[in-house]
Amino acid sequence: MIDTTTLTTVLRRAARRVARGRSGRARAPSGAVVPAFGIGLSGRERLDAMMQASLTHGHVVRFELPWITAHMLTHPDQIEEVLVTKHRLFDKKTRGYDKLREFLGHGLLTSDGEHWLRQRRIAAPAFHKRRIDGFAATMAQCTEEMLERWDRELSGTHERDLAAEMMRLTLRIASLTLLSSDTEAGGSSIAEPIGRAVTTLVHEANQRIHELVTLPEHWPTRRNRALKQALGTLDGTVRGIIEERRKILARGEHGGHEDLLQMFLEAADAETGARMDDQQLRDEVMTMFLAGHETTANALTWALYLLGKSPHVARALRDESRAVLGDRVPTAEDIPRLELARRVLSESLRLYPPVWIVGRGTIEDVVLGGYEIPARSLVFIVPWITHRHPDFWRDPEGFDPDRFAPERKAEMAHKHQYLPFIAGPRMCIGAGFAMHEGILVLAQIARRFHVSLVPGQHIEPEPVVTLRPKNGVKVTLDRW
């Protein structure tokens, strides 16, 4: 593994070799030097460097990296080409997805081709709106129990980490809705060891994506030992639940489960009749289990952080929540009426998209926006940049939930300038689930508590596999 100084030199020399083409025909994008997408830079510095590359060189920027030629795309037109109109010219045979497959297997997030299409057909009924509405009661009840715990623990200036709290909550919701397994059962939470395992996995995946050489997994290094323990924790949990559910079904019983695992077990491909085997189940459940709580927890943390910086919006959200919900536990029928909660979540997903970057590999030579993109190179879309780019947004850095009000739809000139759940055939299958959960949780918290940011802390986005707050978000809570 070469050091950052050497890597920067390699990139500078490579960038000098990138030639600008002549106008009037397809040409090569201009080059930019961002050391291995920011190796050696802090999280926000890395994001700022990528934004500066787009502002300086345009919406298609070529990076000659040591291992591959890469292209950053930030214009909605090119994003639409990659994700929608020309999506068959791109695949997931990229370094990033290869590393994720080592941990997640071949679930919907990482698979491609016919395997992905079959899995998507099997999984789709589980995410029908009627099914998701059925999970709203669990989402709301888990949130109410968290708020009751906050009430009991509330004392003066007691600080807590919002990121940890949201991870714990969304993990419990994911466990109950996906697996009918309660991480808080019996008064002893397994959320903490699972949360640590997820954090280890996220950071290890990110490091492997960016390092030139990864030591073999059987070498007993500190990182390998930590990864083995994390995978053991997650794999053991998921496989144990699948095995127990198989035993119930083998006895001819249903067990009364209406969770996603049961739907996966019972689902069959409408065209072939095929069902998922245990390995496919493991891969899909692991993917949903991790993605279903990691990304939503980050989205909620950033939304509450923004509300902490905007007391007037927080008060308006409190008033809406009390007017719509009164003192009762919300239901799925309340979600359409929690309009401000939806706008707050939508604006938070614009400013801090948990899926901040998405990569694809080019299957053949392709022209995007008038630029030549060679076969077997990398293209990556960066919602963080597109969502904040002054070409597409008025006051792009400002927190303005009303920009998502119906009467301001005309301001969004490009359909794909906003893509928190990506777009096209590979759009996140859990988008509806995440929005339901996020709206309910925000409304329930805002109804009872004012969230105040602890002064003096440095909140920095950490662009790893997802966009996390690097050191958490410390807050104090006050009852309204």
C-alpha positions in Angstrom: 0.0 0.0 0.0 1.6 3.3 -1.1 1.5 6.4 1.1 -0.6 9.4 0.3 2.3 11.6 -1.0 3.3 8.9 -3.5 -0.3 8.4 -4.5 -0.9 12.1 -5.0 2.2 12.3 -7.3 0.9 9.3 -9.4 -2.4 11.1 -9.8 -0.9 14.4 -10.8 1.2 12.7 -13.4 -1.8 10.8 -14.7 -3.9 13.9 -14.8 -1.4 15.7 -17.0 -1.8 12.9 -19.6 -5.6 13.5 -19.9 -6.1 15.5 -23.1 -8.9 17.8 -23.8 -10.8 16.9 -27.1 -11.9 19.4 -29.7 -15.4 20.9 -29.7 -17.9 19.5 -32.1 -17.3 15.8 -31.4 -17.2 13.4 -28.5 -14.2 14.2 -26.4 -12.4 13.1 -23.3 -13.4 14.8 -20.0 -10.9 17.2 -18.4 -8.8 15.7 -15.6 -8.8 16.6 -11.9 -6.6 15.6 -9.1 -8.4 14.4 -6.0 -6.1 11.9 -4.2 -7.8 8.5 -4.6 -11.2 10.2 -4.0 -9.8 11.9 -0.9 -7.3 9.6 0.7 -5.5 11.7 3.3 -8.3 14.3 3.5 -10.9 14.6 6.2 -14.5 13.7 5.4 -15.8 17.2 4.6 -12.5 18.1 2.9 -12.9 15.1 0.7 -16.5 16.1 -0.2 -15.4 19.7 -0.8 -12.5 18.5 -3.1 -15.0 16.5 -5.3 -17.4 19.5 -5.4 -14.5 21.8 -6.4 -13.5 19.3 -9.2 -17.1 19.5 -10.6 -17.3 23.3 -10.3 -13.8 23.7 -12.0 -13.9 21.1 -14.7 -17.6 20.6 -15.4 -20.2 17.9 -14.9 -18.2 15.1 -16.4 -14.7 14.8 -14.8 -12.1 12.1 -15.5 -9.8 10.8 -12.8 -6.9 8.6 -13.8 -6.6 6.4 -10.7 -3.8 3.9 -10.3 -6.2 0.9 -10.8 -8.8 2.3 -13.1 -10.0 5.3 -15.2 -13.0 6.9 -13.3 -15.5 9.5 -14.3 -17.6 11.6 -11.9 -21.0 12.6 -13.3 -23.0 15.3 -11.6 -25.5 16.6 -14.2 -29.0 15.1 -14.1 -29.0 14.4 -17.9 -26.0 12.1 -17.6 -27.3 10.6 -14.4 -30.5 9.8 -16.3 -28.5 8.2 -19.0 -26.6 5.9 -16.6 -29.5 4.9 -14.4 -32.4 4.9 -16.8 -32.1 5.3 -20.6 -28.8 3.5 -21.1 -28.7 1.5 -17.9 -28.1 -1.8 -19.8 -24.6 -0.4 -20.8 -23.5 -0.4 -17.2 -23.1 -3.1 -14.5 -22.0 -3.5 -10.9 -18.6 -5.2 -11.7 -16.7 -2.5 -9.8 -14.2 -2.5 -7.1 -16.7 -1.1 -4.6 -19.4 -3.7 -5.2 -16.7 -6.5 -5.2 -15.7 -5.5 -1.7 -19.3 -5.3 -0.5 -20.0 -8.7 -2.0 -17.4 -10.1 0.3 -19.6 -9.2 3.3 -23.1 -9.1 1.9 -23.1 -11.8 -0.7 -25.3 -11.5 -3.8 -28.3 -9.6 -2.4 -30.3 -7.0 -4.3 -27.8 -4.3 -3.5 -24.8 -6.1 -5.0 -26.2 -8.6 -7.6 -26.5 -8.0 -11.3 -28.1 -9.5 -14.4 -30.6 -12.3 -14.4 -29.8 -13.2 -10.7 -30.8 -9.6 -9.7 -33.9 -9.6 -11.8 -35.1 -12.9 -10.3 -34.5 -11.7 -6.8 -36.1 -8.4 -7.5 -39.3 -10.1 -8.8 -39.4 -12.3 -5.7 -38.8 -9.5 -3.2 -41.1 -6.9 -4.9 -44.4 -8.0 -3.3 -42.9 -7.6 0.2 -42.5 -3.9 -0.4 -46.0 -3.2 -1.7 -47.5 -0.2 -0.1 -50.1 -2.3 1.7 -47.4 -4.4 3.2 -45.4 -1.3 4.3 -48.5 0.3 5.8 -48.8 -2.9 7.9 -45.4 -2.2 9.5 -46.4 1.4 10.5 -47.8 0.2 13.9 -44.4 -1.4 14.7 -42.5 1.6 13.7 -44.7 3.9 15.8 -44.7 1.6 18.8 -40.9 1.2 18.9 -40.6 5.0 18.7 -43.0 5.6 21.5 -41.1 3.2 23.7 -37.8 5.0 22.9 -39.5 8.3 23.9 -40.7 6.8 27.1 -37.2 5.7 27.9 -36.0 9.2 27.1 -38.6 10.6 29.5 -37.3 8.3 32.3 -33.7 9.2 31.7 -34.2 12.9 31.2 -32.4 14.9 33.9 -31.1 18.4 33.5 -28.3 18.7 30.9 -27.9 15.0 30.4 -26.3 14.5 26.9 -26.9 11.8 24.5 -25.7 10.8 21.0 -28.4 11.1 18.4 -26.6 8.9 16.0 -26.4 6.0 18.5 -30.0 6.5 19.5 -31.2 6.4 15.9 -29.1 3.3 15.2 -30.6 1.6 18.2 -34.2 2.5 17.1 -33.9 1.7 13.5 -32.1 -1.6 14.3 -35.1 -2.6 16.5 -37.6 -1.6 13.8 -35.7 -3.5 11.1 -35.3 -6.6 13.4 -39.0 -6.7 14.2 -40.4 -6.0 10.7 -37.8 -8.1 8.9 -37.3 -11.0 11.3 -39.8 -10.7 14.1 -36.9 -10.6 16.4 -36.8 -7.9 19.2 -33.3 -6.5 19.9 -34.7 -5.1 23.2 -36.3 -8.4 24.3 -36.0 -9.3 28.0 -34.7 -5.9 28.9 -31.2 -6.7 27.5 -30.4 -5.0 24.2 -28.3 -6.7 21.6 -28.4 -3.5 19.6 -25.0 -2.4 20.9 -22.9 -5.4 19.7 -24.8 -5.4 16.4 -24.3 -1.7 16.1 -20.5 -2.1 16.7 -20.5 -4.9 14.1 -22.2 -2.8 11.5 -19.8 0.1 12.1 -16.8 -2.3 11.7 -18.2 -3.6 8.5 -18.9 -0.1 7.0 -15.4 1.2 7.8 -13.7 -2.0 6.7 -15.6 -2.0 3.4 -14.7 1.6 2.8 -11.0 1.0 3.6 -10.8 -2.0 1.2 -12.4 0.0 -1.6 -9.7 2.6 -1.4 -6.5 0.7 -0.5 -4.3 -0.6 -3.3 -3.5 -3.9 -1.5 -5.6 -5.8 1.0 -4.0 -8.4 3.2 -5.5 -11.9 3.0 -8.4 -12.4 5.4 -6.8 -15.4 7.0 -3.8 -13.3 8.2 -4.4 -12.6 11.9 -4.1 -8.8 11.7 -6.1 -6.6 14.0 -8.4 -5.5 11.2 -9.0 -9.1 10.1 -9.8 -10.2 13.6 -12.2 -7.3 14.1 -13.9 -8.1 10.7 -14.2 -11.8 11.5 -15.8 -11.0 14.8 -18.3 -8.5 13.2 -19.3 -10.9 10.5 -19.7 -13.7 13.0 -22.0 -11.5 15.1 -24.2 -10.5 12.1 -24.1 -13.9 10.3 -24.8 -15.8 13.5 -27.9 -13.7 14.2 -29.3 -13.8 10.7 -28.6 -17.5 10.0 -30.0 -18.5 13.4 -33.3 -16.8 12.8 -33.6 -18.3 9.3 -32.8 -21.8 10.6 -35.4 -21.4 13.4 -38.0 -20.2 10.9 -37.3 -23.2 8.6 -37.9 -25.6 11.5 -41.3 -23.9 12.1 -42.3 -24.3 8.5 -41.0 -27.9 8.4 -43.5 -28.7 11.2 -46.2 -27.4 8.9 -46.7 -24.3 11.0 -46.8 -20.7 10.0 -45.9 -19.3 13.4 -48.1 -16.2 12.9 -45.2 -14.3 11.3 -46.1 -11.5 8.9 -42.5 -10.2 8.5 -40.3 -9.8 5.5 -38.5 -13.0 6.1 -41.8 -14.9 6.0 -42.7 -13.2 2.8 -39.3 -14.1 1.3 -39.7 -17.7 2.4 -43.2 -18.0 0.8 -42.5 -15.9 -2.3 -41.9 -17.5 -5.7 -40.8 -16.0 -9.0 -43.9 -15.5 -11.0 -42.2 -16.6 -14.2 -40.2 -19.6 -13.0 -41.7 -20.6 -9.7 -38.3 -20.5 -8.1 -37.9 -19.8 -4.4 -34.9 -18.6 -2.4 -32.5 -21.1 -1.0 -30.8 -20.5 2.4 -27.8 -18.7 0.9 -30.0 -16.4 -1.1 -32.1 -15.8 2.0 -29.0 -15.0 4.0 -27.7 -12.6 1.4 -31.1 -10.8 1.1 -31.8 -10.6 4.8 -28.2 -9.4 5.5 -28.6 -6.7 2.9 -32.0 -5.6 4.1 -31.0 -5.9 7.8 -28.0 -3.6 7.3 -29.3 -1.2 4.6 -32.7 -1.1 6.3 -31.4 0.4 9.5 -28.0 2.0 8.7 -29.2 4.4 6.0 -32.5 5.3 7.8 -30.6 5.9 11.1 -28.3 8.3 9.3 -31.2 10.1 7.5 -32.9 10.6 10.9 -29.8 11.8 12.6 -29.1 14.4 10.0 -32.7 15.5 10.0 -32.7 16.0 13.7 -29.4 17.8 13.5 -30.9 20.2 11.0 -33.9 20.7 13.2 -31.6 21.5 16.1 -30.1 24.3 14.0 -33.5 25.6 12.9 -35.8 26.1 16.0 -38.5 27.8 14.0 -38.9 24.7 11.8 -38.8 22.4 14.9 -41.6 24.4 16.5 -43.7 24.2 13.3 -43.1 20.5 13.1 -44.2 20.2 16.7 -47.4 22.1 16.0 -48.2 19.9 12.9 -47.6 16.7 14.8 -49.8 17.7 17.7 -52.6 18.9 15.4 -52.5 15.6 13.3 -51.8 13.1 16.1 -53.1 14.6 19.3 -51.9 12.2 22.1 -52.3 9.0 20.3 -49.8 6.6 18.6 -49.8 7.4 14.9 -50.9 5.0 12.2 -50.2 4.7 8.4 -53.3 6.7 7.7 -51.6 9.7 9.4 -48.6 9.8 7.1 -50.2 11.8 4.2 -51.2 14.5 6.7 -47.8 14.8 8.2 -46.8 17.1 5.3 -44.1 19.2 7.1 -42.5 16.0 8.4 -42.2 14.7 4.8 -40.7 18.0 3.7 -38.2 18.1 6.5 -37.1 14.5 5.7 -36.9 15.2 2.0 -34.7 18.3 2.5 -32.5 16.4 4.9 -32.0 13.7 2.3 -31.1 16.4 -0.2 -28.4 17.9 2.1 -27.1 14.7 3.7 -28.0 11.8 1.4 -27.1 8.5 3.2 -26.3 7.0 -0.2 -23.9 9.8 -1.1 -22.1 8.0 -4.0 -23.0 5.3 -6.5 -20.7 3.5 -8.9 -21.2 1.6 -12.2 -18.9 -0.1 -14.6 -19.1 0.5 -18.3 -19.7 -2.7 -20.4 -18.7 -1.0 -23.7 -17.6 2.3 -25.0 -20.3 4.9 -24.4 -20.8 8.6 -25.0 -22.3 10.6 -22.1 -23.0 14.3 -22.5 -20.8 14.4 -25.5 -17.8 12.8 -23.7 -16.1 9.5 -24.6 -16.3 7.0 -21.7 -14.2 3.9 -22.5 -15.3 0.3 -21.8 -14.4 -1.2 -18.4 -13.9 2.1 -16.8 -15.8 3.4 -13.7 -18.5 6.1 -13.6 -19.8 7.3 -10.3 -22.7 9.5 -9.5 -22.5 11.7 -6.4 -25.9 12.8 -5.0 -24.0 14.9 -2.4 -22.7 17.1 -5.2 -25.8 17.1 -7.5 -28.0 17.9 -4.5 -25.9 20.9 -3.6 -24.9 22.1 -7.0 -25.7 25.8 -7.7 -26.6 24.9 -11.3 -29.7 23.1 -10.0 -30.7 24.6 -6.7 -31.4 28.0 -5.4 -29.6 28.6 -2.1 -28.1 25.1 -2.4 -26.5 25.0 1.1 -29.6 26.3 2.9 -32.0 24.1 4.9 -35.4 24.9 3.3 -38.0 22.2 3.7 -40.5 24.3 1.8 -38.6 23.8 -1.4 -40.4 20.4 -1.4 -43.9 22.0 -1.1 -46.2 21.2 -4.0 -46.4 24.8 -5.1 -42.6 24.9 -5.6 -42.3 21.8 -7.8 -41.6 24.0 -10.8 -38.2 25.0 -9.2 -37.0 21.4 -9.8 -36.2 21.7 -13.5 -34.5 18.3 -13.8 -36.2 15.1 -12.8 -32.9 13.5 -11.6 -31.4 16.5 -9.8 -32.8 14.8 -6.6 -32.1 11.1 -6.1 -31.9 10.1 -2.5 -33.0 6.6 -3.4 -31.2 6.6 -6.8 -33.5 6.0 -9.9 -34.4 3.7 -12.7 -34.8 -0.1 -12.5 -32.2 -0.2 -9.7 -34.0 2.4 -7.5 -33.9 1.4 -3.8 -36.7 -1.2 -3.2 -37.0 0.0 0.4 -37.7 3.7 -0.4 -41.3 3.6 0.7 -40.4 1.8 3.9 -37.7 4.4 4.7 -40.0 7.3 4.1 -42.8 5.8 6.2 -40.4 5.2 9.0 -38.6 8.6 8.8 -41.9 10.6 8.8 -43.4 8.7 11.7 -40.2 9.0 13.9 -39.7 12.7 13.2 -43.3 13.5 14.0 -43.3 11.5 17.2 -40.0 13.0 18.5 -41.0 16.6 17.5 -44.4 16.2 19.3 -42.7 15.6 22.7 -39.1 16.8 22.7 -37.1 19.9 21.7 -33.7 18.7 20.5 -30.8 21.1 21.3 -27.3 20.6 19.9 -24.5 20.6 22.5 -22.4 23.8 21.8 -18.8 23.5 20.7 -19.0 20.2 18.9 -17.7 19.7 15.4 -20.2 17.9 13.3 -18.5 16.4 10.2 -20.0 14.2 7.6 -18.0 11.0 7.1 -18.3 9.7 3.5 -17.8 6.0 3.9 -20.1 3.4 2.4 -22.9 5.6 3.8 -22.8 9.3 4.9 -22.4 9.2 8.7 -21.8 11.9 11.2 -18.1 11.1 12.0 -18.2 11.6 15.8 -22.0 11.4 16.3 -24.3 14.3 17.2 -24.4 15.2 20.9 -27.7 16.8 22.0 -29.7 17.6 25.1 -33.5 17.0 25.3 -36.2 19.2 26.7 -39.9 18.5 27.0 -41.9 21.0 25.1 
